[in-house]
Amino acid sequence: MSLQIRRVVTGHDGHGRAQVMIDETCRNVQSRRQGHHSCVVWTTYTIPASNDGSEDDAQRQVGSTLPGGTVFRIVRFEPGVAPRVHRTSSIDYAVVLAGEIDMELDTTTVTLHAGDVVVQRGTLHNWVNRGTAPCVIAFVLIDAKPVESGGRRLEAVG
């Protein structure tokens, strides 16, 4: 498996004491296109989120985002990853954990390195790894209203 992420999830026992509920290497790694692997670490159906229960909310089937909720995902982009120009109806917080990657917007390209952070606010974008090493990014996607700009609504695409 090309993406090895240890996932530790806490919760409570029947007496209200804190405990580790899950401690494992992510089992739900997916590859939706060449050079791209991702692992959903956790999701929520609502904002604010509920910390009740003991279900593994990483097993929920989600697309890029989850309407009314959040998605925490780790992605590995291999050099030459297949392009995917897209926009999500979410605000995305991203932290580059390893490697480097180019974030392409309509008229701008920004090179990001390990330690850099991005706040993606519903913009059309593409991730391109032109380097020789994989790039790993942690994303938290939080449901948001579609962007309105120039008198028109910019819906999610791609």
C-alpha positions as CSV (number, residue, x, y, z in Angstrom):
1,M,0.0,0.0,0.0
2,S,1.5,3.4,-1.0
3,L,-0.1,5.3,1.8
4,Q,0.6,4.2,5.4
5,I,-1.3,6.4,7.9
6,R,-1.7,5.4,11.5
7,R,-5.1,6.5,12.7
8,V,-5.7,6.9,16.5
9,V,-9.3,7.7,17.4
10,T,-10.4,8.4,21.0
11,G,-13.8,8.1,22.7
12,H,-15.3,7.1,26.0
13,D,-16.1,3.9,27.8
14,G,-19.4,3.2,29.6
15,H,-18.2,5.1,32.6
16,G,-17.3,8.3,30.7
17,R,-13.5,7.6,30.9
18,A,-11.4,8.6,27.9
19,Q,-10.0,5.7,25.9
20,V,-8.5,4.8,22.5
21,M,-11.3,3.4,20.3
22,I,-9.2,2.7,17.2
23,D,-5.5,2.4,16.7
24,E,-4.7,1.1,13.2
25,T,-3.1,1.7,9.9
26,C,-5.8,3.2,7.6
27,R,-7.5,0.3,5.7
28,N,-9.7,2.4,3.4
29,V,-7.0,3.7,1.0
30,Q,-8.4,4.4,-2.4
31,S,-7.0,5.2,-5.8
32,R,-9.4,7.1,-8.1
33,R,-6.9,8.0,-10.8
34,Q,-3.3,7.2,-11.7
35,G,-0.8,8.6,-9.2
36,H,-3.4,9.5,-6.5
37,H,-4.0,7.6,-3.3
38,S,-6.2,8.8,-0.4
39,C,-7.4,7.7,3.0
40,V,-10.4,9.1,4.7
41,V,-9.4,9.5,8.4
42,W,-12.7,10.7,9.7
43,T,-16.0,12.3,8.7
44,T,-18.9,14.0,10.4
45,Y,-22.5,14.4,9.2
46,T,-23.1,17.7,11.0
47,I,-21.6,20.9,12.1
48,P,-21.2,21.1,15.0
49,A,-20.0,17.5,15.1
50,S,-21.2,14.9,17.6
51,N,-18.6,13.2,19.7
52,D,-21.1,10.6,20.9
53,G,-21.1,6.9,19.9
54,S,-18.5,4.4,18.9
55,E,-19.0,3.9,15.1
56,D,-16.0,4.3,12.8
57,D,-17.0,7.3,10.8
58,A,-14.1,6.9,8.4
59,Q,-16.0,4.0,6.9
60,R,-18.7,6.3,5.6
61,Q,-18.8,6.5,1.8
62,V,-18.1,10.1,0.7
63,G,-17.2,12.0,-2.4
64,S,-14.9,15.0,-2.3
65,T,-17.1,16.6,0.4
66,L,-19.9,15.7,2.7
67,P,-23.0,18.0,2.6
68,G,-23.6,19.4,6.0
69,G,-20.5,17.9,7.4
70,T,-16.7,17.5,7.3
71,V,-14.1,15.2,5.7
72,F,-10.6,14.6,7.0
73,R,-8.5,13.0,4.3
74,I,-4.8,12.3,3.6
75,V,-3.7,12.3,0.0
76,R,-0.5,11.1,-1.7
77,F,0.2,12.6,-5.1
78,E,2.8,10.7,-7.1
79,P,5.0,12.5,-9.6
80,G,3.0,12.9,-12.8
81,V,-0.4,12.4,-11.1
82,A,-3.3,12.4,-13.6
83,P,-4.9,15.9,-13.6
84,R,-8.2,16.7,-12.0
85,V,-9.4,20.3,-12.4
86,H,-12.2,20.7,-9.8
87,R,-14.0,23.0,-7.4
88,T,-15.7,21.8,-4.2
89,S,-18.5,23.4,-2.2
90,S,-16.4,23.5,0.9
91,I,-13.7,25.4,2.6
92,D,-10.6,23.3,2.6
93,Y,-7.7,23.5,5.1
94,A,-4.6,21.8,3.7
95,V,-1.2,21.1,5.2
96,V,1.6,19.8,3.0
97,L,3.2,17.0,5.1
98,A,5.9,15.9,2.7
99,G,7.3,16.7,-0.8
100,E,6.2,19.6,-3.0
101,I,3.3,20.2,-5.4
102,D,2.0,22.9,-7.7
103,M,-1.5,24.2,-7.0
104,E,-2.8,25.5,-10.4
105,L,-5.6,28.1,-10.3
106,D,-7.2,29.9,-13.3
107,T,-4.2,32.2,-14.0
108,T,-1.8,31.4,-11.2
109,T,0.4,28.5,-10.1
110,V,1.8,28.3,-6.6
111,T,4.5,25.8,-5.6
112,L,3.9,24.4,-2.1
113,H,6.5,22.6,0.1
114,A,6.4,20.5,3.2
115,G,5.1,22.7,6.1
116,D,3.1,25.1,3.8
117,V,-0.6,25.5,4.4
118,V,-3.5,26.4,2.1
119,V,-7.0,27.7,2.7
120,Q,-8.9,26.7,-0.4
121,R,-12.1,28.8,-0.6
122,G,-14.2,27.2,-3.4
123,T,-11.7,28.0,-6.2
124,L,-11.3,26.0,-9.4
125,H,-7.9,24.2,-8.9
126,N,-5.6,21.3,-9.9
127,W,-2.8,19.6,-8.0
128,V,0.3,18.8,-10.2
129,N,3.4,17.0,-8.9
130,R,6.2,17.9,-11.3
131,G,8.9,16.7,-8.9
132,T,10.6,13.3,-8.5
133,A,9.2,12.4,-5.0
134,P,5.6,11.9,-3.8
135,C,3.8,14.7,-2.1
136,V,1.5,14.0,0.9
137,I,-1.2,16.5,2.0
138,A,-3.7,16.4,4.9
139,F,-7.0,18.0,4.0
140,V,-9.9,19.0,6.2
141,L,-13.0,19.8,4.0
142,I,-15.9,21.6,5.7
143,D,-19.2,22.1,3.9
144,A,-19.8,25.6,2.6
145,K,-22.2,27.5,0.5
146,P,-21.2,27.7,-3.2
147,V,-19.2,30.8,-4.1
148,E,-21.1,33.8,-5.6
149,S,-18.8,36.0,-7.7
150,G,-19.5,38.4,-10.5
151,G,-23.3,38.0,-10.1
152,R,-23.2,34.2,-10.6
153,R,-23.1,31.1,-8.5
154,L,-19.9,28.9,-8.9
155,E,-21.1,25.3,-8.3
156,A,-18.8,22.4,-7.5
157,V,-17.4,20.8,-10.6
158,G,-14.9,17.9,-11.5
